[in-house]
Amino acid sequence: MYLKRLPQTQSKIQHPKSKITRPPTIGYLARLAPEKGLHILAEAFIRLRKMPEMEQARLKIAGWLGESNRQYAEEVFGKLRSAGLGEAFEHVGEVDRRGKLDFLASIDVLSVPTTYREPKGLFVLEALAAGVPVVQPDHGSFPEMLGELQGGLLHRPEDPQHLAERLHLLLTDEVQWIRLASSGRQNVHTYRSAPAMAERTVEILRSIVDRHGALDRAPVESAAERT
């Protein structure tokens, strides 16, 4: 899994607490669907707002909304409004590449708490490439991905309280935020760019060819040894 064109941002990586122009902002960038876990993030956000230093935190939601999931999304939005957070969240809709870059530049942490074992997680790579740390569920491709790229934290799947705690930790720990933002961005460009993945593919194919070549030569070498 790799990015054909890694998102770039000209803004300097800073901790959200140092940004005087906006409060700490959590982003969601995926289809608005139950399996992507928007409802879990909304519940976590409600709890997060009650935690120290998070009274002004905001939630930005981007992604395609199909007609079949419109009622689901409205129920999630309604829950946020009922919690008194109608002015604290924003649904920006589906975004193109330029819009995606602008969206990533406007958030401090990305979280898409999928309820299924996500096999790809392209949105994580896009966030890390833009210098945005992530908080993702401890299942699917995320543990291996974050273990390699070191750009975020894991939370217990389908546990909004634990997700809120991890978001709070990341948004209030300046040292950790900077470390994860910097290492995630550097590692995704080093290990998950198209050239890097092409080189790794060549290495794998070469090892397969070498292994099969050794197997093909084995009977010939054995016969030579018997003469």
N, C-alpha and C positions, 0 to 999 in steps of 0.2 A: 504494500500500500504506500503510495507516494503522492506528492503534489506535483502536478504538471507545471503550475506556475505558483510559486510560493508567494503569499501575500506579503507586501512590504509596507512599512509605516515609517514616516519620517519623524514621528514624535519620539522624544527621549523616554526610555522606560523609567517610570517613577512610581513610587508607592501611592495608592489612592489617597492616603491621608495627607500627602503633600500637594494634592491637586486642589487648589482653592476655588477652582471654577465649577466643581461639581461634587456631589456627595459620593460615597462608595456605591458602585454600580455593578450589579450582577447581570450577566447576559445569557440568553438562551437562543441558540441558532440551530434550528432543525424544524422538520415538519411538526405542525401542531397536531399531535396525535397521542392517544393514551400510551402506546408502546414507547414513545420517546420521553414520557415522564413529566410533561409540563405540570400536571396536577401535583406531583411530588415537590417540584421546585416551588410552586406557588405556596404550598403549605409550609415549606421550609422558610420561604421569604417572610411569611406572616410571623413565624417564630423568631426569625433573625431580627426583625424590626423591634422586638422587645428586649434585645440584648444590648449591653453597654456599647456606646459609640455608634450604634446602628440605627438610631432614631430617624435619620434622614436618608437611609439607604434606598436605592432605587432598583427596579427590575425592568430590563428591556428585553422584549421578545421579538425575534425575527424568524421568519420561515413561512413556507407555503401552507395555506389552510384550505383543505379540500372541503367540498360541500358536505360530505359524509361525517366530517369531524367538527362542523361548525357549532353544533349544539354542545359538544364536549368543550370546545374552546370558550364558548359563552358561559358555561357553568364554572369554568376555572376563573374567568374574568369576574364573574358575579361573586365568587367566594372572596376574591381580593377586595372588591368594592364593599362587601358586607363587613369585612374586617377594617374598614375605614382607610383602605389603601388605594382608592380609586385614582388619586393623583400621584401615587408612588410608582405606578407601573405604566409601561407604554408598549403597545403592539405596533411595530413599524411595518409589518407585513413581509411579503417576499422581497428579497434583495438580490440585485445583480452583483457582479464582481466589484464594481465601484462602491455600491451600497454596502457590500459585505466588509470592505476595507474600512469604510467610514464607521460602520457598526462596531467592528472590533476595536477601533481607536477610541470609541466612546464608552467602553466598559473596562472594568478592572479584573473581573473573574468571569469565566464561562462555565456553565454547568448544564448538561443535558442528561438528567438522571434516568436513563432508559430502564424499562422494566424487563427487557429481554437481553440476552447476551449478545450485545452489539459486536459484529465481526469486523467492522471497518473503523468507524469513528473518525471520518475525514474531518469533521468539524473540530475535533481536538487538534489535529495537525495544523489546521488553518489558524486556530487561536494561538497556538504556541509559536507559529511562524511570525505572528504579529506581536509577540511579546506579552501575551495574555495568559496567565496561569489558569488551570482548570481544576474543578472538583468533580470527579466522576465515580460512578458505582464500582464496587470491587467485584466485577464480573466481566465476562466477555473478553474483548481485546484490551480493555483499559489497564488491568494490572501489568501486563507485559509491556504495553506501550509506554506507560508512565515509569515503569522500571527502567526502561532503556533511555527515555528522553528526559526524565527528571523534571517535568514541568508542571506538576500538580499534586493534588492529594486525592486519596480514595475515601469513599464513605460506604457505610453498610447499605446494600441495595434496598430500595423501597422503604427507607427510614428517614423521613423528613427531619426529625429531631437531630439525628447524627449529621445529616447534610447541613443543617443550619449551624451546627457547632463547628463543622469544618470550614464553612464559608466565613464564619466569624473569626476563626483562628487565622485564616489567610488574609482577611481584610484588616486585621488589627496587628499583625506581626510584620513589621516593616522589613526586617532582615530576611525572613523567610519568603516574603512576597518578591523581593528583589532577586533573591537567589533562584527561585523557581522561574520567574519571568526570564531571567538572563540565560539560565542553563537550558530551559525549554526551547527558547528561540535558537540558541546556538546548535543544540543537538538535532533539532528537526531539520535544519539546513544541512547539517553534516551527514546525518544518517538516513533521512527520508526524502531528500530531493531526488528529482528524476535521474541525474547523473550518478548519484550515490547508489540508488536502487539498481540502475543498469549495471554498474560495476559489480554489485553483489550477485546479481543474476548470472553474469558471466562467470564469476568464481564458482557458483553452484553448478552450472552447466559443465564447466571445465573439470570439476571434481567427478561428476557423473561419467563424463567421457573417459577420464583417466581410469576410473574404477572398472568400467566395462572393458576398456582396453586391456587391463591387467587380467581380467577373467578370460578374455579371448586368447591371450598369450599363454595362459597356464597350461593347457594340454600340449602345446608345442614344446614348451620348456621341459615338461615332464618326459616327453618322448625323447628329447635330446639327451636328457640325463641318463636314460636307459641304454643308450648306444655306446 
